[in-house]
Amino acid sequence: MTYAAVEYSPHDGQPVELYRFSSGLRKWLYTSADVSLIHQTETYEPYPLKRGAFRQTQELAKSGLEIHTPRDTPIVSDTVASPLLDVVMLTVYRKHRSDAEVQQWWKGRLDGVRFEGGEAVISCSPLGTSLRRIGLRRPAQRQCPHTLYKTGCNVLDTAYSAEGALASHVGSTVTSTVFATQPDGWWLGGKIVLAGVLRFIVGHVGDTLTLSSGVPGLAQTADFVVYPGCDHTIATCDAKFGNSLNYGGAPWWPIKNPFSGDSAF
């Protein structure tokens, strides 16, 4: 039978849903069924999930989806441990137990998580909302507005990265001899990927880095890839990355505003 035939049958419908949260190479796969289900070679594990109704309105911002789940659901634990550093996408699939056909019912992105009593509520927005947002404007400024390693900056992150394994970690502090190969502050403002989990670097002294937050369940000797940071001044851009031709700021602008009405101008 086809999905439609089962869906519209008087008695044969046994719907279950699949929830695929993904961010880069990381993914969280859950199903509302009471057993594990496989879709496109990926295994969806049963978790208590209760979603709100799918809605279609004239305002996309009011077409969000909320999913209630226990506080200890892994994706909730990950978002509590650290603010969302990457976009987390959600795709909801639907199928019937008696039929193999799977339908995609909803696609969007995770906005945040809040707690209500013993439950966590995952708030999501439909994918179309990202297309209706006003783009970021680039104001003129002395410091560079480019995001390090992204468009405009154009520095190749792999050219400055270093790999290794941690010696140890406690909370948001990680240590490795790799970090000590560069002077203090070299990695400050950069990023580190620990067993596939991204964190920002807020401190660097010797062989120790302080991260924006810890990583739950991280092995003591986890593998990592670390990338140096930038303070967005032209001196650092030139000396550290040799990238002054792509510097996006205007460091030679006068400090005094000539349009402020000051008689000195």
PAVEXKOL-754790 format. One record per residue (C-alpha): chain; x, y, z. Coordinates in steps of 0.5 Angstrom, whole numbers, plus 500, padded with zeros to 3 digits. Layout:
residues N
KOLVEX kette  xx  yy  zz
KOLVEX     A   X   Y   Z
...
This chain:
residues 265
KOLVEX kette  xx  yy  zz
KOLVEX     A 500 500 500
KOLVEX     A 502 507 499
KOLVEX     A 502 512 505
KOLVEX     A 496 516 502
KOLVEX     A 492 509 502
KOLVEX     A 494 508 509
KOLVEX     A 493 515 511
KOLVEX     A 486 516 509
KOLVEX     A 484 509 511
KOLVEX     A 478 508 516
KOLVEX     A 482 503 521
KOLVEX     A 489 502 518
KOLVEX     A 493 508 520
KOLVEX     A 498 508 525
KOLVEX     A 502 514 524
KOLVEX     A 509 515 527
KOLVEX     A 514 521 527
KOLVEX     A 521 522 526
KOLVEX     A 525 528 528
KOLVEX     A 532 530 525
KOLVEX     A 536 535 529
KOLVEX     A 542 537 525
KOLVEX     A 548 542 526
KOLVEX     A 554 540 521
KOLVEX     A 556 533 522
KOLVEX     A 552 533 529
KOLVEX     A 545 530 529
KOLVEX     A 540 528 534
KOLVEX     A 535 523 531
KOLVEX     A 529 521 535
KOLVEX     A 522 518 534
KOLVEX     A 515 518 537
KOLVEX     A 515 511 536
KOLVEX     A 516 506 542
KOLVEX     A 522 502 538
KOLVEX     A 528 505 534
KOLVEX     A 526 506 527
KOLVEX     A 531 507 521
KOLVEX     A 530 512 515
KOLVEX     A 536 513 510
KOLVEX     A 541 509 514
KOLVEX     A 540 513 520
KOLVEX     A 537 510 526
KOLVEX     A 532 514 530
KOLVEX     A 531 513 538
KOLVEX     A 525 513 541
KOLVEX     A 524 519 546
KOLVEX     A 518 522 549
KOLVEX     A 516 528 544
KOLVEX     A 510 532 544
KOLVEX     A 509 537 539
KOLVEX     A 504 543 537
KOLVEX     A 500 543 531
KOLVEX     A 503 545 524
KOLVEX     A 500 551 522
KOLVEX     A 500 555 516
KOLVEX     A 498 563 517
KOLVEX     A 499 569 513
KOLVEX     A 505 571 518
KOLVEX     A 511 566 518
KOLVEX     A 513 568 524
KOLVEX     A 507 565 527
KOLVEX     A 508 559 524
KOLVEX     A 513 556 529
KOLVEX     A 513 549 532
KOLVEX     A 514 547 539
KOLVEX     A 516 540 542
KOLVEX     A 515 538 549
KOLVEX     A 520 533 551
KOLVEX     A 524 531 558
KOLVEX     A 529 535 561
KOLVEX     A 534 530 560
KOLVEX     A 533 529 552
KOLVEX     A 540 529 549
KOLVEX     A 539 535 545
KOLVEX     A 536 539 551
KOLVEX     A 543 538 555
KOLVEX     A 547 540 549
KOLVEX     A 543 547 548
KOLVEX     A 544 548 556
KOLVEX     A 551 547 556
KOLVEX     A 552 552 551
KOLVEX     A 549 557 547
KOLVEX     A 547 555 540
KOLVEX     A 554 557 536
KOLVEX     A 551 554 530
KOLVEX     A 544 553 526
KOLVEX     A 541 547 528
KOLVEX     A 536 545 523
KOLVEX     A 530 540 524
KOLVEX     A 526 536 519
KOLVEX     A 520 532 521
KOLVEX     A 518 526 517
KOLVEX     A 512 522 518
KOLVEX     A 510 515 516
KOLVEX     A 505 509 518
KOLVEX     A 508 503 522
KOLVEX     A 505 498 516
KOLVEX     A 508 502 510
KOLVEX     A 515 504 509
KOLVEX     A 514 510 505
KOLVEX     A 516 516 509
KOLVEX     A 513 523 508
KOLVEX     A 517 530 510
KOLVEX     A 512 534 514
KOLVEX     A 516 540 516
KOLVEX     A 523 543 516
KOLVEX     A 525 549 520
KOLVEX     A 531 551 525
KOLVEX     A 531 551 532
KOLVEX     A 531 558 536
KOLVEX     A 532 556 543
KOLVEX     A 530 552 549
KOLVEX     A 526 554 555
KOLVEX     A 523 550 561
KOLVEX     A 516 549 564
KOLVEX     A 516 545 570
KOLVEX     A 519 538 569
KOLVEX     A 519 539 561
KOLVEX     A 523 542 556
KOLVEX     A 520 546 550
KOLVEX     A 524 546 544
KOLVEX     A 522 552 540
KOLVEX     A 523 552 532
KOLVEX     A 521 557 526
KOLVEX     A 520 555 519
KOLVEX     A 525 555 514
KOLVEX     A 522 561 510
KOLVEX     A 523 566 516
KOLVEX     A 530 566 514
KOLVEX     A 528 568 507
KOLVEX     A 524 574 510
KOLVEX     A 529 577 514
KOLVEX     A 533 584 513
KOLVEX     A 540 583 511
KOLVEX     A 545 585 516
KOLVEX     A 548 592 514
KOLVEX     A 555 593 514
KOLVEX     A 557 600 517
KOLVEX     A 563 604 516
KOLVEX     A 568 603 522
KOLVEX     A 575 603 524
KOLVEX     A 576 596 526
KOLVEX     A 575 590 521
KOLVEX     A 567 588 521
KOLVEX     A 569 581 517
KOLVEX     A 568 574 521
KOLVEX     A 575 571 521
KOLVEX     A 575 565 516
KOLVEX     A 569 567 513
KOLVEX     A 567 571 507
KOLVEX     A 570 578 506
KOLVEX     A 576 576 511
KOLVEX     A 578 570 506
KOLVEX     A 583 567 511
KOLVEX     A 583 560 510
KOLVEX     A 582 556 517
KOLVEX     A 586 550 515
KOLVEX     A 592 554 514
KOLVEX     A 593 556 521
KOLVEX     A 589 550 525
KOLVEX     A 593 545 529
KOLVEX     A 591 538 531
KOLVEX     A 592 534 537
KOLVEX     A 589 530 543
KOLVEX     A 587 533 550
KOLVEX     A 592 532 556
KOLVEX     A 586 533 560
KOLVEX     A 580 538 562
KOLVEX     A 576 541 567
KOLVEX     A 570 544 566
KOLVEX     A 571 549 561
KOLVEX     A 579 549 561
KOLVEX     A 582 544 557
KOLVEX     A 590 543 556
KOLVEX     A 595 540 551
KOLVEX     A 602 541 549
KOLVEX     A 599 543 542
KOLVEX     A 597 550 545
KOLVEX     A 604 552 548
KOLVEX     A 607 552 541
KOLVEX     A 604 559 540
KOLVEX     A 605 565 545
KOLVEX     A 600 567 550
KOLVEX     A 594 570 547
KOLVEX     A 595 566 540
KOLVEX     A 589 562 540
KOLVEX     A 585 567 544
KOLVEX     A 578 569 540
KOLVEX     A 579 563 536
KOLVEX     A 575 557 536
KOLVEX     A 576 549 538
KOLVEX     A 572 543 535
KOLVEX     A 572 538 540
KOLVEX     A 570 531 538
KOLVEX     A 566 535 533
KOLVEX     A 563 540 538
KOLVEX     A 565 547 537
KOLVEX     A 567 552 542
KOLVEX     A 570 559 542
KOLVEX     A 576 560 546
KOLVEX     A 576 566 551
KOLVEX     A 583 565 554
KOLVEX     A 590 562 553
KOLVEX     A 596 562 557
KOLVEX     A 601 557 556
KOLVEX     A 598 550 555
KOLVEX     A 591 552 557
KOLVEX     A 585 554 554
KOLVEX     A 579 557 557
KOLVEX     A 573 556 553
KOLVEX     A 566 559 552
KOLVEX     A 563 553 556
KOLVEX     A 565 546 557
KOLVEX     A 563 540 553
KOLVEX     A 558 535 557
KOLVEX     A 561 528 556
KOLVEX     A 567 529 553
KOLVEX     A 573 524 554
KOLVEX     A 579 527 557
KOLVEX     A 584 525 551
KOLVEX     A 579 527 546
KOLVEX     A 581 529 539
KOLVEX     A 581 537 537
KOLVEX     A 582 542 532
KOLVEX     A 584 549 534
KOLVEX     A 584 555 530
KOLVEX     A 587 562 532
KOLVEX     A 583 568 534
KOLVEX     A 584 575 531
KOLVEX     A 582 582 535
KOLVEX     A 580 585 528
KOLVEX     A 586 590 528
KOLVEX     A 590 591 522
KOLVEX     A 596 590 526
KOLVEX     A 594 583 528
KOLVEX     A 591 582 521
KOLVEX     A 598 583 517
KOLVEX     A 603 580 522
KOLVEX     A 599 574 524
KOLVEX     A 595 572 518
KOLVEX     A 598 577 512
KOLVEX     A 591 579 510
KOLVEX     A 592 586 510
KOLVEX     A 589 587 503
KOLVEX     A 582 584 505
KOLVEX     A 582 588 512
KOLVEX     A 575 591 512
KOLVEX     A 576 597 517
KOLVEX     A 578 604 516
KOLVEX     A 584 605 521
KOLVEX     A 586 611 519
KOLVEX     A 580 615 520
KOLVEX     A 580 621 524
KOLVEX     A 578 620 532
KOLVEX     A 574 626 531
KOLVEX     A 567 626 528
KOLVEX     A 568 632 522
KOLVEX     A 560 632 522
KOLVEX     A 559 633 530
KOLVEX     A 559 641 529
KOLVEX     A 566 642 532
KOLVEX     A 569 649 530
KOLVEX     A 575 645 530
KOLVEX     A 573 643 523
